[in-house]
């Protein structure tokens, strides 16, 4: 049972004092601690558990800079067997489609039975990358998975829906699944565990290696342009809307119009 897991390194911002870069297009990550995306951590754990139960191998793939090697080493210490690092340099400014194109190009020729991604990333929160890859790979897929069981040539996946409702779907293999948090309890990774895998070779890929042009990825290939970030103003100014649902909706819409949110 061969499994590919796409993972991402993201900044820890929960207790951090965030600052905007001078050009106003991103947060300043220089002093932020970086770690594996929470959803992806669950995806790696689920892949390793399946490998331990059924055999095979787990390959982890990430798109990032040289520091992103840390999350690959962490995944290897959890039990993954191989790792691929895609250089993010040519992907700067990419939207979800551009990111998915890079990951797709890196995995499309690999031999795998399951493709796992996290449901979303904690920084961009696109929630699209895994589904785009499934479409291009022409794989059956299920999103928001909270349980994965394997049968003969198939996977039974429980999906989390709204209002505490679960849906079970059956997917023929190979298949793609986006993993929700809480599907398992990810194992602890020690520094010693990471040291043990430091000699495992990490395969390096660039956009050129993957056959991707500047028009497909980066700012030129993006359908979304991030123009400006700003921190919310502190102090007074909150307004609690009261009245009927129609009155609240009308008042909220008027506030948005007055502040230039819509034309």
N, C-alpha and C positions, 0 to 999 in steps of 0.2 A: 504494500500500500504506500505509494509515493505521494507526498503532499508538498505543495508549494505554499508558503505563507509570505504575504507582502506585509512589511512592517515599516514603521516610521519613527524617527527620533523627533521629539517635540519638547518645547520648553516647559518647565514647571512654573506655573504662574499663580497658583492658589494663594500663597502667602507672600508673593513678591510685590515690590513697589515698581510698577511698570512705567517705563518712559518711552516716548515716541522718538523715532530717529529724526534727524534734522530735516530730511526731505519729506517727512510726514507719511511715508508709505508703509512703515512696519514698526513693530516694537523693537526696542534695543535689547538684543539677546546676549550681549557680550558677558554680562555678569549673571545670567540666568542658568540654573542647573538644567541639564538636558537628560531626558530619559525616554524609554520606550513608550509609545502611545498606549494608553490603558487598554483599549479594545484589542489592539494587536498583541498585547501580552497574553490575553485570554486565548487568542487565536493560536499563538505558538504553543501554549500549554495543551490545548485540545489536540493539535497536530501530534505533539510528542506522545500524548496518552494513546492516541490511535496507533501510532507506530509501535509503541511498547506492547500493545495488545495484538496487533496483526502483522508486525514486521514491516519492512520497507525502509524508506528514508524520508527525511524532512529537509527541504531546501528553503532558506529564508532569503528574501530579496528586499533591498531598500534603495531608495533614491535620496542621496544626500551628499554632504561634503565628507572629508576624510574623518571628521569626528564621529560621523554616523556609524563608523566601524564599531563603536562601542556597543550599539544596540544589537549588531550582528553577533558580536562576541557573547553578549548576554544570552541571545537565543541559542547559540551553540552550546553554552554552558547548561542551558535548560534541557538540551538533548537533541537539538537540530544537528544535521550532518554536514550540510554544505551551505555556503553563503555567497551572495552576489551583491556587490555594491555598484550602483549606477551613479556616475559623477553628475552632480546636480548643476554644474556650471552652465550648461546650455539650456537648462530648464528654468532658469530664473524668470519669474513672471508668468509661469504656466498656470492655467486654470486646471480644473479637475480632469478635463479631457487630455491636456498635455501630459499631466502626471501619469494618467492611465496609459497613454501611448508608450511612455518609457517603460513602465512595468510590463505591459503587454509584449512589447518587442523583446524583453529580456526572458520571458517565460514561455512564449508561444511554441518554441521548439523543444522544450523540456518534456520528459516523459513523466506524467503525473496522473493520479486518479482523483485528487481533490485539490482545489485551489481555495485557500482561505485568505480573507482579509478581515480587518476589523470593520465594524459597521460604519465608523467614521473616525476622523482624527480630532484630537482635542484642540488643535490650533485652527485649522481651516474649516473643519466640520462640513466638508462637502457632502459626505454620505453617498458619493457617486462612483468612486474609483472601482470598487469591486464589481459593481453592476455593469459598468462600461466594459471592463475586461471580459466578463462573462458573455456579453453580447458579441464582442469581436472574436472571441474564441469559439463562439457558437456552442456554449455549454448551457445545460439546464442549471438554474441557480435558485437559491433561497436566501433571503435576507433576514436579519435579526434573529439568528439561530441561537437558541438556548439549550439545545440538546442535539447531538448527532450520533446516530447509531448506524452501523454498517451491516448490510446483508449481502447476499450473493449478487454481486454486480450492481448494487444499489445502495443508496444512503437514505435513511429515514431521518428527517429533520423536523424538529419542533421549532416553530417561529413564534416570536412574541408579538402579539397584536395589541390593540388598545383595550382598555378596561379589563386588564388581567386575563385576557383571552389568549389561548394558545391554538395554533394551527399546525397540524402535522402534514408534511408533504413527502412524497417519495420521489427521489431523483435517481435516474440511471447514471452510472459512472462512465466517464469522468464528469465531474460537476463542480460548480463554484458555490461557495457559501460565505456570507458575511457574518461574523461572529459577534454576538452581543455580550456585554459584560455580565458576569454572574453565571456563565455556563459551567464554570469550574472554579477551583481555587489554585491560581498559579503558584508554582513552587518557588521557594526562596533560592536565590542565586547568590552564592558567597563570592568574595574576592578570590578565594582559592579556586573555586570552580571556574571562574573566568580565566585565571592563570593557566589552568590545565588545557584550555583550548586555544591558547595564544599562538600556537604553532600551526593551527589549521589555516590553510591558505584561503583567503577571501578573493573570489574572482572579481576582477575589475572590468567595468563596461563604461563606455562613453556613448553619447548620442550618435557619434559617427560610427562606432562599432555596431550600433543597433540599426543603422540605416535611416536615421531620422534627420530631417532637414530643419533649418531655422524657421521655415514657414509652418512647420507642424507643431512646434513646441516653443516655449518661452513666450515673451510678450507678443511677438508677431503671430504666433499660432493661437493666442488666447482669445476667447470670446468675451472674457470679463476683464475689465481694467480696474485695478484698485487705485483710486485716485488719492484718498486721504484718510488717515486715521486720526482720531482725537479721543482723549479721555473725557468721560462725563464730567460736567461741572459739579463742583461741590457746593453745599450750602442749601439755602431755601429754594423753593420753586416747585416742589411737588404739589400736585393737585389731585385730590380724591374725587372721582366723579360719582355722582349719585343720581338716582332716578330710575326710570324704566330702562329696559334693554335698548329700546329704540332711542331714547333720549341720551343714554350714555354713548351709544355708537355715533350719533349725530354730533355730540359735543367733541368726542375724540377725533372724528374726521375734521371738524372745524379747526381744532388745535393744530392738526397736521398741516392743513391748508394754510393757516395763518403763519406757520413757521417755515413755510417753503418746502414742506415735504413732498407735496404733489402740486402739479400745475393747476 
